[in-house]
Amino acid sequence: MPVIVIALGIVFLVDILRVWLPSLITVYGDAGATPAEQLGLFAIAWFAVAFAVVPLCRRVGGRPVAVLAGVAMVMLRLWLQFTDGGDAQLYLACLALVAALCWLIAVAHTGWDASVGVPAGLAAAVALHAGLGTLDPMWLEVWRGWAVLGTLAVVFVAAQVWIQAPAVPAPGPVLWAVFGPALFLTGVLFGNVGVAHAAAGEPRWGVPVLVAAWALAVPVSRLRGVWVLPVGLALLIAGVVGAGYLETSAHDGVVGLAPTGAAGWQALGVLGLGLVLGDAAARTRPAVRWAPAWSMVGFFALTFLHYARYDIEIGVLARGRVLLLGVLALAVPAGLAAVRDRRTPTAPEPEPEAAPVPARAPVRGRSRTVAHGGGHGGARSDVPLGGRTRAGRPAQRPGHRPGARPGAKPATGRAGSRPGAPAVGGPAGRKADRGRELPPPPSLAERVHAPLALATVFPVLIALAAFGLRPGAGSAPEPDVAAGTMRVVTYNIRMGYGVDGRFDPDRTADTIRALKPDVLVLNEVDRAWFLNGGHDVLTLLARRLDLPYRFAPAADPQWGDAVLTRKPIRHLESIKLPAGGAPTGAQALGVVIEAAPGKLVGVVSTHLQDADDKVPQEQAERAAAFAVRLGASAPVVVLGDMNATIDSPQMRAFTGRGLVDGLGRVRPLRTYPADEPKQEIDQVMVDPRLRVAAVDAPPSTASDHLPVAVTLVY
């Protein structure tokens, strides 16, 4: 029963984090408008509140606090399902996070065995997320979200209320000291199915391999031995390097993608994480105390440091190395505990007390005593040699049975294995056997170890069930432009989050479909950053729009820009641009499209960064040179969020190379912020060989930018 409680509780904790983190960024942080220091203080305050539950648990016990905090966590999460974004979503998510942290800390003080529950919970959370296509129950339709959350909530609350405190509480394991870093590595990399989605070639086997690795990690966490920790850490490092650090130099002309075998490296890291968690669960510490609370503070620090590393791209904080800091945060407490256990001799098990018997007169005379063991690893006892024990029976040699003839074989069977039982072969033994009810044979559940089997298949069952809740494929937009024209749309989708802070790919897809694009250019395409909830927004939109896509990374293999079109692509190429001023990086993705038989048009998608230094100018210069080179074979159009007005030095880098303002005929065309447009920062630069016939920027709150559609005559 503790396995189910802990596993489901961790599923709720991860689910709440997937709502709280993007609410913090998009609602409170206003997508970068709030100062980073203020954002960090606001976020860490909610983790600090949970420290207050530690002395409460030590005073009244962990179980009552866990029950109350668990019920509060579930109720707040269900209430969160009915919010419509904004401050209500943000602060309810904050309260749900506090309740989840209090539950986690209280569970660590209950004495429940968490050795299977923790890896099973992480595995179930990953499987559920993968089964929903990287969508979360929070962003599903109401009935779909309740179909998932309601079932899990009923099982969790019922199991938690039913379970009692253990008769002999398990000692505080080191597991709680490493849980935060393990959660960080899981959310950012090893439980991130977007890594497989965005890998070079996008192998279809990536997600099944990752889910299967998590299912296998649960029984792997039960392995014991001196080799477990070093092998686990070695696998973790291999997984971080292979899936979180390596990038392709070029794949089909696109640079910076994750390698094709990234999911295989992820699977190695998952198995390593299972080994490390299992080793940490087998090692104890004097008391749990503050370890779970500080561990979750470590999770927060590592998560934000990982996604802020582009602002401080120096030394050990370079890309991928923050993940190695997470491995180090796992290795230090687990390694210190392993060294301590090797240096501390194992205490002998206490010998059970003998039943009281009438006292006898002591034996007269002097006698010497000898110490002999009670078997391998047993306790030592000192008795008079040749005398009598305190029970009044003659002292016996180890392994000697009273009344046995020298050289006789010991009695075997069920009765002979207990002290004082009659011999099996004698009449008394046969009568005792006939009068005693034989125990039933062990059931299949007992032979297979039911909790472990349940924890192993649990994530697989959740994934299979969740696949039935995935939305079906949508319909493709139907362009209605005349012959000799092509409709191109540029849209900064802000990771799929609207002005209200809600993630709604259906709303974004409806906005795009209404514009009926031939070619769609997307900026701020997030392919499963844990900081934004872990959604692969490109796959979710492409499925709803029924459009093939080409993706080019900017910050890392999970963040960048994309071009979606059903028209044939004759050439594909991307370049990295100098980064600075924001954690999102920059790139330029160029495609040459066959707009009609024998008619080629080049499209360049880019997103310049907003910074006060010379980096945006360098980005614009390189992007403009790239567009001119691509335009040598076909007339070209450059679109995207430039974070600059048409008269800025950045845009003069394009006009100075012969491109013209494609929106000049309709200016001013303010596109940001979407609810009250005031700035003209989404630009379209056109080759003079193309002519702009129409421009449209309809109102929408599906993002903080408005989409811009232009009809080109080629």
Secondary structure, 3 states (H helix, E strand, C coil): CHHHHHHHHHHHHHHHHHHHHHHHHHHHCHHHCCCHHHHHHHHHHHHHHHHHHHHHHHHHCHHHHHHHHHHHHHHHHHHHCCCCCHHHHHHHHHHHHHHHHHHHHHHHCCCCCCCCHHHHHHHHHHHHHHHCCCCCHHHCCHHHHHHHHHHHHHHHHHHHHHCCCCCCCCCCECHHHHHHHHHHHHHHHHCCCHHHHCECCCCCCHHHHHHHHHHHHHHHCCCCCCCHHHHHHHHHHHHHHHHHCCCCCCECCECCCECCCHHHHHHHHHHHHHHHHHHHHHCECCCCCCHHHHHHHHHHHHHHHHHCCCCCCCHHHCCCHHHHHHHHHHHHHHHHHHHHHHHCCCCCCCCCCCCCCCCCCCCCCCCCEEEEECCCCCCEEEEECCCECCCCCECCCCCCCCCCCCCCCCCCCCHHHCCCCCCCCCHHHHHHHHHCCCCCCCCHHHHHCHHHHHHHHHHHHHHHHHHCCCCCCCCCCCCCCCCCEEEEEEEECHHHECCCCCECHHHHHHHHHHHCCCEEEEEEEEECCHHHCCCEHHHHHHHHHCCCEEEEEEEECCEEEEEEECCCEEEEEEEECCCCCCCCCCEEEEEEEEEECCEEEEEEEECCCCCCCCHHHHHHHHHHHHHHHHCCCCCEEEEEECCCCCCCHHHHHHHCCCCEECCHHHCCCCCECCCCCCECCEEEEECCCCEEEEEECCCCCCCCCCCEEEEEEC
